[in-house]
Each structure stands twice: as structure tokens, then as C-alpha cells.
Amino acid sequence: MSDSAQERDAMFQKSALYQEFLAEREEILRHKWIESEKVGHDIGFEKALLDWIVKHRAGWRTLRQQKPGHHNSDRAVAA
């Protein structure tokens, strides 16, 4: 990989939008694990994703936006 490609990848991984994606993905995977444990089998990522979005995403985003030092990438995306 060239130096410019490595720099671009490093910049992408440090972006606020990418960091939000990673944090949200981590929460979805946690939700998948919890819900799978409850029913005794793997519910799958898609079911966990849809369930988490419907039940938890809005509240999770609100709490993240209230954290001190948090960069609100939602505003940047919506603008």
C-alpha cells in the first residue's frame, strides 16, 4: 500500500463519523449477545440490528451526544 493510501486510511479511521459507526456497531453486537443468551441461540446480526435500532438507537444517541467532549457527528452528517 502506498504512503498516500496509508495516510488516507489512517485519516478515515480517525474520523468522527467512523468512530460513531464503530461505537454503534459495538452496541449492536452487545445487544446481539444479550438477546441471543436470552433465547438460547444466536439471533443473527440482522435481527439484532433491527431490534436495537427500534428499541435503543434514539436513546443511545441522545446519551452519546450529552457526553462531555463528544463530537456530534450527527449534525455534521445532517448538514
C-alpha positions as CSV (number, residue, x, y, z in Angstrom):
1,M,0.0,0.0,0.0
2,S,1.4,3.4,-0.9
3,D,2.1,6.1,1.7
4,S,-0.8,8.2,0.5
5,A,-3.2,5.3,0.7
6,Q,-2.0,4.6,4.3
7,E,-2.4,8.2,5.2
8,R,-5.9,8.2,3.8
9,D,-6.8,5.0,5.7
10,A,-5.4,6.5,8.9
11,M,-7.4,9.7,8.4
12,F,-10.6,7.8,7.7
13,Q,-10.2,5.6,10.8
14,K,-9.7,8.7,13.0
15,S,-12.8,10.5,11.5
16,A,-15.7,11.2,13.9
17,L,-18.2,9.5,11.6
18,Y,-16.1,6.3,11.5
19,Q,-15.7,6.4,15.3
20,E,-19.5,6.7,15.7
21,F,-20.0,3.8,13.3
22,L,-17.6,1.6,15.4
23,A,-19.3,2.6,18.7
24,E,-22.8,1.9,17.3
25,R,-21.6,-1.5,15.9
26,E,-20.2,-2.4,19.3
27,E,-23.6,-1.7,20.9
28,I,-25.4,-3.8,18.3
29,L,-23.0,-6.7,18.9
30,R,-23.5,-6.4,22.6
31,H,-27.3,-6.4,22.1
32,K,-27.0,-9.4,19.8
33,W,-25.1,-11.3,22.5
34,I,-27.6,-10.4,25.3
35,E,-30.7,-11.3,23.2
36,S,-29.1,-14.5,22.0
37,E,-28.3,-15.5,25.5
38,K,-32.0,-14.8,26.5
39,V,-33.4,-17.2,23.8
40,G,-30.6,-19.8,24.0
41,H,-29.4,-19.4,20.3
42,D,-27.7,-16.9,18.0
43,I,-30.4,-14.5,16.8
44,G,-28.1,-13.2,14.0
45,F,-26.7,-9.8,13.2
46,E,-29.6,-8.5,11.1
47,K,-32.3,-9.3,13.7
48,A,-30.1,-7.7,16.4
49,L,-29.5,-4.7,14.3
50,L,-33.2,-4.1,13.5
51,D,-34.2,-4.8,17.2
52,W,-31.5,-2.4,18.5
53,I,-32.5,0.4,16.1
54,V,-36.1,0.2,17.0
55,K,-35.6,-0.2,20.8
56,H,-32.4,1.6,21.7
57,R,-30.8,3.7,19.0
58,A,-32.5,7.0,19.8
59,G,-31.8,6.8,23.5
60,W,-28.2,5.7,22.9
61,R,-27.5,8.6,20.5
62,T,-29.0,11.1,23.0
63,L,-26.8,9.8,25.7
64,R,-23.7,9.9,23.5
65,Q,-24.5,13.5,22.4
66,Q,-24.7,14.5,26.1
67,K,-21.2,13.2,26.9
68,P,-18.6,15.9,27.5
69,G,-16.1,16.1,24.8
70,H,-18.2,14.1,22.3
71,H,-18.0,15.4,18.8
72,N,-21.6,15.4,17.4
73,S,-21.1,13.7,14.0
74,D,-24.9,13.6,13.5
75,R,-25.0,17.3,13.0
76,A,-22.1,17.1,10.5
77,V,-23.9,14.4,8.6
78,A,-27.3,16.1,8.6
79,A,-25.8,19.5,7.5
